Every structure is written in structure tokens, then in C-alpha cells.
Amino acid sequence: MERVIIMAKQLLQQCLDCNAWSLSTTCPSCGKNAQAAAPLKWSPEDHRAELRRKMYNVEDSSWPQSLPTLPSLEEMRESAVIKVIDEEE
């Protein structure tokens, strides 16, 4: 018996201009292009993972430094804005 894997198609679309939701790639509100509202979920059976790693040059030793990082906890504390609400108002 042959096993067939079918990739799910993203049905929900969102307009790039007016942010309206639709099931069509053409916006019903403004008539412009809509795109998938969310990326397809990653699968551990991803047959294109090796190609994607080559495309992003993941094997390069400088790749981890190119990833975004969060500020340190101290930097976040210093830049935090705390708003105290007076209960009497």
C-alpha cells in the first residue's frame, strides 16, 4: 500500500492593505492581494529542511551571532515603565 502525504493548505487569508480576513487570496473589501494569515506548521518530516539550512547558511560559525537577542534582565528593568494608578480617581 502506497502512503501519500498531503500538505495542509492555509485557508484563512488576511489582506495586506486593509487587514480584512477572507478565505480568498483576493480581498472582498478592497480587491487587493491577501496572504496566508499564519505560516504552515513545521513538520518533523520536513523534506526540505536540509535545503532551508543551506539557504540560511546555518552551518556557518557566524550564523548564531546574526540571530536577534533579548536585552539583559538589568537593561529590561532599567527601561521598564511602571505606572501606578491611584484608586481614588
C-alpha positions as CSV (number, residue, x, y, z in Angstrom):
1,M,0.0,0.0,0.0
2,E,1.4,3.4,-1.1
3,R,1.5,6.1,1.6
4,V,0.5,9.6,0.4
5,I,1.3,12.6,2.5
6,I,-0.9,15.6,1.8
7,M,0.3,19.1,2.9
8,A,-2.5,21.1,4.5
9,K,-3.4,24.3,2.7
10,Q,-3.7,27.5,4.7
11,L,-7.3,28.7,4.1
12,L,-7.6,31.8,6.2
13,Q,-6.1,34.8,4.4
14,Q,-5.5,38.4,5.5
15,C,-5.4,41.5,3.2
16,L,-2.0,43.2,3.0
17,D,-3.6,46.6,2.8
18,C,-6.8,46.8,4.9
19,N,-6.2,43.8,7.1
20,A,-9.6,42.3,6.3
21,W,-10.0,38.5,6.7
22,S,-11.1,36.2,3.9
23,L,-10.9,32.7,2.6
24,S,-9.9,34.0,-0.8
25,T,-6.5,35.4,-1.9
26,T,-8.3,38.5,-3.2
27,C,-9.7,40.8,-0.5
28,P,-13.5,41.2,-0.6
29,S,-13.3,44.7,0.9
30,C,-10.7,46.4,-1.3
31,G,-10.0,43.9,-4.0
32,K,-6.2,43.8,-3.4
33,N,-4.0,40.8,-2.5
34,A,-4.4,38.7,0.6
35,Q,-1.9,36.3,2.0
36,A,-1.9,33.4,4.5
37,A,-2.7,34.7,7.9
38,A,-0.2,32.4,9.6
39,P,2.6,30.2,8.3
40,L,2.1,26.5,8.0
41,K,3.2,24.5,11.0
42,W,6.6,22.9,10.9
43,S,6.7,19.2,10.5
44,P,9.5,16.9,11.7
45,E,9.1,15.0,8.4
46,D,10.1,18.2,6.6
47,H,11.8,17.0,3.4
48,R,13.1,20.5,2.5
49,A,14.8,21.2,5.9
50,E,18.3,20.4,4.5
51,L,17.8,22.9,1.6
52,R,16.5,25.5,4.0
53,R,19.5,25.1,6.3
54,K,21.8,25.7,3.3
55,M,19.8,28.7,2.2
56,Y,20.1,30.4,5.6
57,N,23.8,29.2,5.9
58,V,23.1,27.7,9.3
59,E,26.4,25.7,9.2
60,D,28.4,28.9,9.2
61,S,30.1,29.7,12.5
62,S,28.9,33.3,12.4
63,W,25.3,32.4,12.0
64,P,24.4,32.3,15.7
65,Q,25.7,35.9,16.1
66,S,23.3,37.1,13.4
67,L,20.3,36.0,15.5
68,P,18.4,38.6,17.4
69,T,18.9,38.7,21.2
70,L,16.9,39.9,24.1
71,P,18.3,42.7,26.3
72,S,19.7,41.6,29.7
73,L,17.4,41.5,32.7
74,E,19.1,44.6,34.1
75,E,18.6,46.5,30.9
76,M,14.9,45.5,30.8
77,R,14.5,46.6,34.5
78,E,16.1,50.0,33.8
79,S,13.9,50.6,30.8
80,A,10.7,49.4,32.3
81,V,7.9,51.9,32.8
82,I,5.8,51.4,35.9
83,K,2.5,53.2,36.1
84,V,0.8,53.5,39.5
85,I,-2.9,54.0,39.3
86,D,-4.5,56.0,42.1
87,E,-7.6,54.1,43.3
88,E,-9.3,57.3,44.5
89,E,-9.7,58.6,40.9
